[in-house]
Amino acid sequence: MINTRKPVKAGVCTGELPFFSYLADILKAIHTINVIKLLKGMNRQVIKSHKVFTTHNSIREVTYLAIKGSKK
């Protein structure tokens, strides 16, 4: 793993906030988590709006169609 952060010297103002200088891997993980949360919320909304499903397969189909429709 490569350290992409610049070292911050004590008492020197570089104009960058060290709080926001994350590693590239951490930023990638944060963005991945945000996408997962978005899909999870969309899945809940779709399932909540239909109320009744006959089989587990119908839930998969509705979820698939919702994800496919959100890509447009």
C-alpha positions as CSV (number, residue, x, y, z in Angstrom):
1,M,0.0,0.0,0.0
2,I,1.4,3.4,-1.0
3,N,1.0,6.3,1.3
4,T,-0.4,9.2,-0.8
5,R,-0.7,11.6,2.1
6,K,1.8,14.5,2.4
7,P,3.5,14.8,5.8
8,V,2.2,17.8,7.7
9,K,4.8,19.6,9.8
10,A,3.8,21.0,13.2
11,G,3.1,24.7,13.2
12,V,3.2,25.1,9.4
13,C,0.0,26.0,7.6
14,T,0.0,24.3,4.2
15,G,-3.6,25.3,3.3
16,E,-4.8,21.7,3.3
17,L,-6.7,20.1,6.0
18,P,-5.1,16.9,7.2
19,F,-8.6,15.6,8.1
20,F,-9.4,15.4,4.4
21,S,-6.2,13.9,3.2
22,Y,-7.3,10.2,3.2
23,L,-5.6,7.4,1.5
24,A,-6.9,6.4,-1.9
25,D,-8.0,3.0,-0.6
26,I,-10.1,4.6,2.2
27,L,-11.8,6.9,-0.3
28,K,-12.6,4.0,-2.5
29,A,-14.1,2.1,0.4
30,I,-16.2,5.1,1.4
31,H,-17.6,5.5,-2.1
32,T,-18.4,1.8,-2.3
33,I,-20.2,1.9,1.1
34,N,-22.3,4.9,-0.2
35,V,-23.3,2.9,-3.3
36,I,-24.3,-0.1,-1.2
37,K,-26.4,2.2,1.1
38,L,-28.1,3.7,-1.9
39,L,-29.0,0.3,-3.3
40,K,-30.2,-1.0,0.1
41,G,-32.5,2.1,0.5
42,M,-33.8,1.7,-3.0
43,N,-34.5,-2.0,-2.4
44,R,-36.4,-1.2,0.8
45,Q,-38.5,1.4,-1.0
46,V,-39.4,-1.0,-3.8
47,I,-40.3,-3.8,-1.4
48,K,-42.3,-1.5,0.8
49,S,-44.3,-0.1,-2.1
50,H,-45.4,-3.6,-3.3
51,K,-46.4,-5.0,0.1
52,V,-47.3,-8.6,-1.1
53,F,-45.0,-11.0,-3.0
54,T,-46.0,-14.5,-4.0
55,T,-42.5,-16.0,-4.0
56,H,-38.9,-15.1,-3.1
57,N,-38.1,-15.1,-6.8
58,S,-40.6,-12.3,-7.4
59,I,-38.7,-10.1,-4.8
60,R,-35.5,-10.8,-6.8
61,E,-37.2,-9.8,-10.1
62,V,-38.6,-6.6,-8.7
63,T,-35.3,-5.6,-7.1
64,Y,-33.4,-6.4,-10.4
65,L,-35.9,-4.3,-12.4
66,A,-35.5,-1.4,-9.9
67,I,-31.7,-1.5,-10.2
68,K,-31.8,-1.7,-13.9
69,G,-34.2,1.2,-14.1
70,S,-32.0,3.3,-11.8
71,K,-29.1,3.0,-14.2
72,K,-30.8,5.1,-16.8
